[in-house]
Amino acid sequence: MPELPEVETICNSLKSNVRGSIIKDVGVKTKKLRYKIQTRYIKEILNNRIQSIIRRGKYILFFLSGNFVLLFHMGMSGSFSISDLCSQRKKHDHILFTLENLKRKKKVLAFNDPRKFGCFIIVRKEKISCHRLLHHLGLEPLDDQFNGEALFNILKDTHSLVKSTLMNQNKIVGIGNIYACEALFDAGISPQRDAANISIHEAKKLTASIKKILTKAIKSGGSSLVNYKNVDGKMGYFQSKFSVYKREGEDCKICSKKDTKNSKIIRLKILGRSTYFCPTCQL
Ligand SMILES: [Zn+2]
């Protein structure tokens, strides 16, 4: 499943490729993705301009010139692609937007999703901030409001492990399994620690690690997940740069250079998710 850096990368690609375009046609080739497609609103979004594109958590929102917002989620296997009008449609291209850009050139933006866990919802602008999929979302980790004190306050009132709390979308959005593992390693904090026992000093360190890891991932174009593709259809690769994720049994990049005894990355399950960490560097 794409995490924040992948969605941010997709969002940035969409901004440079389709922002400002006018929706001339919408082809809906499936009745349902994660949710039923509301075809009754389709005619209301025709001839609307895509004014702005933003990311909120792992959702992508197209604000249109009319009264609506298009809300997308990539699910497990969603991707966008842009092609010429005459190009052949690909299998699992479920939603096809014919767009006309500022130079009056037409392109097709396709939302493709083999596993159909993604979503495409048309929401009235006045209802977007209280929409059931968005209203509960927690802090954006790359926003200035997300700082050491904010994370400390989130953690101290939580009765679960620090790693599960980082992945709780009601508290902080967009950090999934990969970047939770990587950020905890970077901060030297064991994923098995109780959230409430993290000190303010550690919370500050962890905040800096989260921002650093996510920013680095965005710069390198997202992660390596098999299904992840950016808008141009290119795969993003970042996996070779992971410090702990999927590195069970391999040498820790820090302590193995110091002749410590337990310098191999280990894996255990936390809330059903494979968690990778170094028992020597992460306390
Ligand atoms: Zn280590």
Boltz pocket constraint, residues with backbone or C-beta under 6 A from the ligand:
constraints:
  - pocket:
      binder: B
      contacts: [[A, 252], [A, 253], [A, 254], [A, 255], [A, 256], [A, 262], [A, 263], [A, 278], [A, 279], [A, 280], [A, 281], [A, 282]]
      max_distance: 6.0
